[in-house]
């Protein structure tokens, strides 16, 4: 599976865009209706984006390791079957 198919990366991108809007237009632009405007809101969105990005990277690396492990098992099974048929 390609990294672009993981939702962690898409969520990180959306959070990053929201934080950039907050930096460009002010925190009032990204605050929820009725919410008190926190002066750190854009930074919080940026931190959340970084956390999601790290989560996506770690998750994708684990997925790649699992795929390699599966391929190694399949190769070992195929070689065992070939050896027993001789």
C-alpha positions in Angstrom: 0.0 0.0 0.0 1.3 3.4 -0.9 1.9 6.0 1.8 -0.6 8.3 0.2 -3.4 5.8 0.9 -2.9 6.1 4.7 -5.4 8.5 6.3 -2.8 9.6 8.9 -1.0 11.5 6.2 -4.2 13.1 4.9 -5.3 14.2 8.4 -1.8 15.6 9.0 -2.1 17.6 5.8 -5.5 19.0 6.7 -4.3 20.0 10.2 -1.3 21.7 8.7 -3.5 23.6 6.2 -5.8 24.7 9.1 -2.8 25.8 11.1 -1.4 27.9 8.2 -4.8 29.5 7.8 -4.6 30.3 11.5 -1.2 31.9 11.1 -2.2 33.9 8.0 -5.6 35.1 9.1 -5.5 34.8 12.8 -6.8 32.3 15.3 -10.4 33.7 14.9 -10.5 32.2 11.4 -10.1 28.6 12.7 -11.8 28.8 16.1 -15.1 26.9 16.4 -18.2 29.0 16.7 -18.9 29.8 20.3 -15.4 28.8 21.3 -13.1 31.2 23.2 -10.3 32.1 20.9 -7.1 30.6 22.2 -3.9 32.6 21.1 -2.1 29.2 20.7 -4.7 27.6 18.5 -2.7 27.7 15.3 0.3 26.2 17.1 -1.9 23.5 18.6 -3.1 22.5 15.1 0.5 22.5 13.9 1.6 20.3 16.7 -1.3 17.9 16.0 -0.3 17.8 12.3 3.3 16.8 13.3 2.0 14.1 15.7 -0.2 12.7 13.0 2.7 12.8 10.5 4.9 10.9 13.0 2.1 8.4 13.6 1.7 7.9 9.8 5.5 7.4 9.3 5.8 4.8 12.1 2.6 3.0 11.0 3.8 2.9 7.4 7.3 1.6 8.4 5.6 -1.2 10.4 3.4 -2.1 7.5 6.5 -2.4 5.2 8.3 -4.6 7.8 5.2 -6.8 7.9 5.2 -7.1 4.1 8.9 -8.1 4.1 8.2 -10.7 6.8 5.3 -12.2 4.8 7.5 -12.4 1.7 10.3 -14.1 3.6 7.8 -16.7 5.0 6.3 -17.3 1.6 9.8 -17.7 0.1 10.8 -20.1 2.8 7.6 -22.2 2.3 8.1 -22.3 -1.4 11.7 -23.5 -1.1 10.6 -26.1 1.5 7.9 -27.4 -0.9 10.4 -27.5 -3.8 12.8 -29.4 -1.7 10.2 -32.0 -0.7 9.0 -32.6 -4.2 12.5 -33.5 -5.5 
